[in-house]
């Protein structure tokens, strides 16, 4: 069992930056591929970024490539999402998730085993 707690969300102007954190507790953090998903108001949840167990490979949704960076610190049991050049369309609840499967599969929310409760990001124009 893994518990995930997100933090770092808030209100930011377009063009600004935020850094989300997800702290994990429970079973060995380094055993899990990690990912961030988001859900905008009135829309389905979508994949944002994923990272393999050792952090060696990352994956991004096309609209965030070059602006967002996912990283992890296995010693601190934490995964991060650095978000730069934010746009109003990035607004939504951001969820951290953990998967026992390999990192490439963490791009599909049906492959995630544990979820946090989410943190709200609002980007104003």
N, C-alpha and C positions, 0 to 999 in steps of 0.2 A: 504493500500500500504506500502511496506517495501523496503527500499533501502539498499543494501549490498555492502560493499567495503572491499576487501581482501588486505592484506599486509603481508610482511615477506618472500616472496619468494626470490630466488637467486641461486647462484652457490655454491655448497658444494662438498667436496670430499666424496667418499664412506666411511661409518662409522661415518660420521659427523651428526650434528643435525641442525634442523631449527624449528622455532616456527611461525606458521601462525596465523594471527588474522583476524577476520571478524567483522567489526563494522556495526551495524544495526541502521537505523533511520526510523522514521515513526511510525507505529502502535506499540502497546505494544510488546516488544521483548519476554517477557515471555509467550506470547500466542502461540509461534511457536516452533515446534520441528526443530532442526537444523541439518544440515549434510554437510559433505565435499565429493565432488566427484573429480575425476581427469581424464584427457584425455591425453594419451601419443601420440606422433606423429604417425599418420597413424592408430590409434586405436580408438575404440568407448569409450565414456565416461563411467567410472565405479565408483561404490560406494566405498568409503573409510571408513567413520565413521559417526555415527549419535548419537544424544543425545536428550533425552526427554525434555519437557518444563522446568521441575524443575531441570534437571541435574541428576536425580536419576538413570537413566538407560542409558547405552551406548551400541553401537553396532559397530562391526568392520568387515571389510573384512578380510578373513583368512590370506592373505599375510602380513598384517600389525599388526596383533595381537601380543602384547608383545613389539612392537616397537613404535607404535603411540598411543597418548592419546588425546581424544577429551574432552574438558571441556567448561564451559560457566560461565559468570558472568552477571547475569541478571541486577544487579545494574549498570553495565557499558555497557549494550547492546552489549556484545561482546562474540563471540565464538572463541575458540582457537583449534589449532591442533599442539600438540608437536610431532615432528618427530625425532626419534633417530635411530641410526644404519642404516642410509640411504643407499640404494642400487641404482645402476644405473637404475634398472627397476622401481624405484620410480619417475623417471623423467617424467614431464608432467605439464600441466596447472591445477592448483588446484582451484576448484570452491566451494564457500560457497553457501548454499541454505537453504531456509526456507519453512516449510510446516505447514499448518493449521491442518493437520491430526495428529494422535498420532505418537509417536516416532518410533515405529516398522515399520510404513509405510514409514518412511523417508529414508529407504534403497533403495527405488525404485525412480529413477529420475522422473518418470511420476507422482509421488505424490507430487513433490515439486512445490511450488507456486511462489517463487521468487528466483532469481539467481543474484550473483555478476558477475563481468566481468572476474574474474580469476586472479591468480598470478602464474608466471612461477617458477617452481622448477627444477633445473638441477643438477643431481648428477653425478660427473665424477668418472671414475674408476681409 
